[in-house]
Amino acid sequence: MMDFDLKAYVAEKREIIDKALDKYLPPIDGMEGRVVEAARYSLFAGGKRLRPILCIAAHEACGGSSKALLPVACALEMIHTYSLIHDDLPAMDNDDFRRGKPTNHKVFGEAVAILAGDLLLTYAFELMAEHGLEDRSGTVMRVIHIIARASGFKGMVGGQMIDLACEGKEVDVPTVEYMHARKTGALITASVQAGAILAGASESEIERMGRYGRHLGLAFQITDDLLDVTGSFEEMGKTPGSDDRKGKRTYPFLVGIEESRRLAREHVERALDAISGYDDRANPLRAIAFYVLNRSS
């Protein structure tokens, strides 16, 4: 592996992202302040900021310097956080903990949690559109389209629907891969492609970033599935074994732990292959791929 300090890189980018998120979000004020408080509770609960960091890293790898980068990166984190708030609801996965803290609905109630998720989703697009109004090239509009697609029916929403439909059912590996490519992989793919597009990358570069994102997203989900089997509350921030209790169809359930680890390695190798032609500016993307692989080993 190349000599690159991912920990320092992530710490630097997280600080930038956190300051921007705090600036962009409305203050806790007025009659609607409670829903802003709930949104901020989940947004600042200690997330890894993987998606915005991937967006920034892809942008840097492609030599970009777009003013819209930080708003788009923050929007990706808002969308991701909205999805977690809604996934944790009793009507969905019914989880009590997220990132080591009580889930949003446990603190604020189900109604406010739903609205907090709605706030983050809609505010993300408001933030991107606001910066897109100044962009006469249409680049930001293309980014908004890609992120909207990844967040919706052909992305996270569709993936979550398939996940619910498959609970307790007999399914095969291609079905699980199809589900996770949408539920988890779509927004990760959109994150790196958005960074590349904002950098003015060529179509072939955008395609390569898409391949990197798709394989990284699947590797991330496989390792997430493995952690649910082999991890602890301290590692995961939530109670392990929940997938099995809910009848979730995961990679370890279908193919076992060792084969799941092999598949994760394969997807990371294919992600790295997609960006093999890039210089050292892509080292953050390479280091993130190794991090994803090692988180469940």
BELTAZI-V273813 format. One record per residue. N is the residue number from 1. RES is the residue in one letter. OMEGA is omega in whole degrees, -180 to 180 (none if undefined). Layout:
n;res;omega
N;RES;OMEGA
N;RES;OMEGA
This chain:
n;res;omega
1;M;-178
2;M;-180
3;D;-178
4;F;-178
5;D;-178
6;L;-179
7;K;179
8;A;179
9;Y;-179
10;V;180
11;A;180
12;E;-178
13;K;179
14;R;179
15;E;178
16;I;-179
17;I;-178
18;D;179
19;K;180
20;A;178
21;L;180
22;D;180
23;K;-176
24;Y;-177
25;L;178
26;P;179
27;P;176
28;I;-172
29;D;175
30;G;-176
31;M;179
32;E;-175
33;G;-177
34;R;-179
35;V;175
36;V;177
37;E;-180
38;A;179
39;A;179
40;R;180
41;Y;-179
42;S;-177
43;L;-178
44;F;-179
45;A;175
46;G;180
47;G;-178
48;K;-176
49;R;-176
50;L;-174
51;R;176
52;P;178
53;I;175
54;L;179
55;C;179
56;I;-179
57;A;178
58;A;178
59;H;179
60;E;-180
61;A;-179
62;C;175
63;G;-176
64;G;175
65;S;-175
66;S;176
67;K;-179
68;A;-174
69;L;-176
70;L;175
71;P;179
72;V;178
73;A;179
74;C;178
75;A;178
76;L;179
77;E;176
78;M;-180
79;I;177
80;H;-179
81;T;175
82;Y;-177
83;S;179
84;L;179
85;I;-179
86;H;178
87;D;-176
88;D;-175
89;L;179
90;P;-180
91;A;-180
92;M;-176
93;D;175
94;N;179
95;D;-179
96;D;-177
97;F;175
98;R;-179
99;R;176
100;G;-179
101;K;176
102;P;-180
103;T;-173
104;N;-177
105;H;176
106;K;-179
107;V;-171
108;F;-176
109;G;-174
110;E;-177
111;A;-180
112;V;178
113;A;178
114;I;-180
115;L;178
116;A;175
117;G;178
118;D;179
119;L;-176
120;L;-180
121;L;-177
122;T;-179
123;Y;177
124;A;-178
125;F;174
126;E;-179
127;L;180
128;M;-179
129;A;179
130;E;178
131;H;178
132;G;180
133;L;-179
134;E;-174
135;D;-178
136;R;-178
137;S;-177
138;G;-177
139;T;-179
140;V;177
141;M;177
142;R;178
143;V;179
144;I;180
145;H;-180
146;I;-178
147;I;177
148;A;179
149;R;-180
150;A;-178
151;S;-169
152;G;-173
153;F;-179
154;K;180
155;G;-173
156;M;-179
157;V;178
158;G;179
159;G;178
160;Q;178
161;M;178
162;I;178
163;D;179
164;L;-178
165;A;-176
166;C;-177
167;E;177
168;G;-178
169;K;174
170;E;179
171;V;179
172;D;-177
173;V;178
174;P;178
175;T;179
176;V;178
177;E;177
178;Y;-180
179;M;-174
180;H;175
181;A;179
182;R;-175
183;K;-178
184;T;-172
185;G;-173
186;A;-178
187;L;175
188;I;177
189;T;179
190;A;-178
191;S;-179
192;V;178
193;Q;178
194;A;178
195;G;180
196;A;-180
197;I;179
198;L;178
199;A;-178
200;G;-178
201;A;177
202;S;180
203;E;179
204;S;177
205;E;179
206;I;178
207;E;179
208;R;177
209;M;177
210;G;178
211;R;177
212;Y;-177
213;G;-179
214;R;-179
215;H;176
216;L;-180
217;G;178
218;L;177
219;A;180
220;F;-179
221;Q;179
222;I;179
223;T;175
224;D;177
225;D;180
226;L;179
227;L;179
228;D;179
229;V;-171
230;T;-174
231;G;179
232;S;177
233;F;-178
234;E;179
235;E;-171
236;M;-175
237;G;176
238;K;-175
239;T;178
240;P;178
241;G;-176
242;S;-180
243;D;-179
244;D;-180
245;R;-178
246;K;-179
247;G;180
248;K;179
249;R;-175
250;T;178
251;Y;179
252;P;179
253;F;-174
254;L;-172
255;V;179
256;G;-174
257;I;-175
258;E;178
259;E;176
260;S;178
261;R;178
262;R;179
263;L;178
264;A;178
265;R;-179
266;E;-179
267;H;177
268;V;178
269;E;180
270;R;175
271;A;180
272;L;179
273;D;-179
274;A;-178
275;I;-176
276;S;-178
277;G;-178
278;Y;179
279;D;-175
280;D;178
281;R;178
282;A;-179
283;N;175
284;P;178
285;L;178
286;R;-179
287;A;178
288;I;178
289;A;177
290;F;178
291;Y;180
292;V;-179
293;L;-173
294;N;-175
295;R;-180
296;S;-175
297;S;none
